[in-house]
Amino acid sequence: MPSTVVIIPTYNERENIGPIVGRVRASVPEAAILIVDDASPDGTGALADGLSAADQQVHVLHRTKKNGLGAAYLDAFDWARERGFDYLVQLDADGSHLPEQLPDLLNAARTADVVMGSRWIPGGRVENWPWHRRLLSRGGSVYSRLLLRLPQRDVTGGYRVYSRDALQRMQLGSVDSLGYCFQIDMLLHAVRARLTVVEVPITFVERTLGSSKMSGSIVLEAMGRVTIWGLTGRGARHSNPAPAATASRDS
């Protein structure tokens, strides 16, 4: 049976980590969980260690400093690939990605290399977002799609499943975006490798505990990088990308 690890990066998520781990265990009880903590000053790492001590399927990777979401995921990918996991899942710690929808993504992964949870395809939606957050997120996704010639609809979303083979083919050594642009950079690598990328509709829920790490300045910085990529020919149009695909929740 294929093995799965759910990767949960954390920084000051003490209030959220226990509940989200419990929901993942309930939704996909056969999956392992890897918490990647960036030396959270609020004690998230110590709490994660306690969860790991109580459950052999929960693991913790401690990093010495906070240097970007992308860096945390790349370290986690190395950890998981060294241990032979077949499917590697990206999941936010704050509850915005519903673990209850993970079986849908894993089902789609049986016939795809990369599965993306999408807010912006039919069936996808966001909850409890103010209009300016919705505009910022969707606008950034549309801008990136057009400039980089990406066929997928939700290019900035972070709820994803990668097969181990997909990550091997994506040449992760050339992924140099460690912040908000990481998801776009990873998608570009997948498209350039001509992997099968499928979008599955998800419900994205605004966090209720803790504070968001996202800000307008972070998004603007990312869009600046996307602009440079587009103007310097790094977009998918130069790599004969495979066509986009979508999957319904009951497919």
N, C-alpha and C positions, 0 to 999 in steps of 0.2 A: 504494500500500500504506500502511495507517495507520502512523504513526510512534509509537514508545513511548519514554518516558524513565523509568528506574528511579531514584528519589530515595532517597539513603542519607544520613541525618543522622549526624554523628559528633561525639563529644566524648570524647577520650582512648580512641580505638579503634585505636591503632597496631598492635596485634597482630592485629586482625581485618580491617582494611580491605583489605589485599592479597588474602587468601583469598576474601573475600566478593565482591569485584569479579571475580576470576577465575571464580567459580562462576556469577555472573550472566552473564558473557560467554559461558560455555559453554552455559548453559541457554537464553538468548535472544540469540543473537549479533547479531541485527539491531537490538537496542535500544541506545539511548544510556544513559549512566549519569551522574547528577549527584550528586557528593559535596558535602554541605553541612556545612562544618566551623565549629564555634563557637569558634575561637581555642584549640584544644586545646593545653594546655601540654606534652603528651607528644610533640608533633611530628607528630600525625596529619595536619595540614594540609600540611606539607612533603612527607610521604610521598604524600599524595593528588596533589599537584602532579607528583610523579615519575611516578605512574601515568598522569596525563593527558598528560604529555609523551611517554610511550611508546605511547599509544593515543588516536587522534583521537576515539574514541567516548566517552571518559571526560572529564568536565568537572568543575570544582571551583568552588564558590561559597563564598568566605570571608566569614564574619560576624565582627564585631569583639568580640562577647561572647556568653556563654551566657545566653540569656533565654527558654528554654523550647522544647520540641519543636515545639509548635504554631507558634511564631514562625518556626522554621527551615523548616517545611513551607510556610507561607504565602509566605515569600520564594521558596522553590523553585517553588511553583505559578506565581508571577508570572514567574519566569525562564523556565519551560517554556512557558507560554501565549504569552509574547512571541515565542518561537521556533517556535510553531505545532505543537507536539506534540499528537497526537490522544489518547493515553492516558498518564496520569501514575500511576506506581506508587509506593506507600510500602513501604519495606523496611528492617528493622532491620539495623544493621551487625554485630551480634554473632553472626549465624548462627542466631538463634532462628526467623527466617522462612526456610524452605528455598527458595532460588532455583530448585531443581529442580521445584517445584510452580507456578512462575510461569506456564508455558504453560497450565495448567488455568484460572488466574484470567483470563488474557488471552483464552482461548477463550470463557469466560462473558461477558466484556466486549463481545463482538460483539452480544449481544442485551440488554445491561443498561447502565444509566447508571453504576452504582456496583457494584463487586464487593468483597465482604468475605471474607477468609480466616477461617474459623470453627473454633474449637477445640471448640465446644459443640453441634454438630449431628452426626447420625450420620455416621461416617467421620472425624470430627475427633478429635484427641487431643493430649495433652501428654506430653513425655518428660523424665525426670530432674528433675521438680519435687517438692519435699517437700510433704507434705500441707497445711501451712499456706499455702504459696504458691498451691496449687490452690484452697484454700478462700477465700483473699483475693480471687483473681481471679474465680472463678466467682460468689462471693457479691456482689462489687461489680457484676458484670454483671447478675445477677438483680435486685438492688436497683434499679439504674438502669432496667432494662426495665420493672419494675412501676410505679415512681414516675412515669416519663415516658411510659408507655404505648407503648413501642417494640416492634414485632413481631419484630425481629431477635433472635437468640439470643446472639451474641457482640458486644456493643455497645462493648466497650473494646479489642477487637483492633485492631492497627495495620497488618496486612498487607492492603492495599487497592489497588484500581485505580479511578481516576476518569477518565471521559471529559472532554475539554476542554469540551464543551457542558454537561456536568453542573456543572462548577465555575462556569461562567458563570451558570448558573441558580440557584446556591446562595447568591448574594449574600454572598460571603466577607468583605465589609467589616464585617458584623455578627458575625463569629466573634471572640469575645473571650477564649477559653480558650487559654492558651499552654502549659499543662502537661499533666498526666495526663488532664484532662477534655477535651482537644482532640478525641479520637476520638469521644466522645459528642456533643460540640457539632457536629462535622461531620456525624454521622449525623442529628441533629435537623434540621439545615439541609437535608439531602438528602430526608428524609421530608416536611418542610414544603413543599418544592418539588415534591412528588409524583413524584419520580424512581423509576425501577425499580432496586431494590436487591436484589442476589442474594448469598446466602452460599454459599461453596464450602468443603468440608471441607479442613482443613490439619493437618499435624503441627507442633506448636510444640515446639522443642527448647531446653532451658535452655543458656545460654552456657557455654562451657568456658574461655574466656580473658577476662581483664579483669574489671571489677566492674560489677554491675548499678546502674543509676541509680534503680531503684525502691526505695521504702521504705514501711513501714506508715504513716508520717506523711503521705507524699505521697498515698497512697490515701485516707486519712481526710479530708484536705483536699478532695480531689476529690468524695468522697461528700457532704461538707458543701455543696458547690456544687450538686450534683445535687439535694439536698434542697430547697435554695432554689428551684431551677428548678421542681421539682414543685409546691411550695407556692404559687408565684407564677404558675402557669398557663402555663409555658413548654413543657410537655410536648407530645408529638405528638398527643394526643387532641383538641387544639384546632385541628388543621390538616387533618383528614380524610386521614390518611396512606394511601398505597397499601399493599396487602398485602405481607407478606414473601414471599420466594421463596428456594428453595435449589436448588443444582445439584450433581449428583454429579461425581466426577472424570472419568468417561468419558462425560459427556453432550455 
